[in-house]
Amino acid sequence: MPKTTFLQRLEFLARELEMPAEEVIKLAVEAGVNSMYRQCMGEKYIAGQLSRDKALQLLGPQEVARLECIAELRCHLAEDEIDLICGHA
């Protein structure tokens, strides 16, 4: 649990960014929604519910490449775990 309150963090950001608290909240909500959207779209792509072309359009090539690396790593880890369980080391 944070040792500072929401209001303290908001006031800190407003001072540091030299903008009204309302603007900080607006930016924070926008950043949060964007982050959640990208996460949801990334999960859909990994699950095969979103085409690669659409993922490239929505997320960009760098994020798609990152997601593909993660998916490949998951496959390798799963294969390693299966080998350990089945005694194929």
Buried (B, 14 or more C-beta within 10 A) or exposed (E): EEEEEEEEEBBEBBEEEEEEBEEBEEEEEEEEEEEEEBEEBBEBBBEEEBEEEEBBEBBEEEBBEEBBEEEEEEEEEEEEEEEEEEEEE
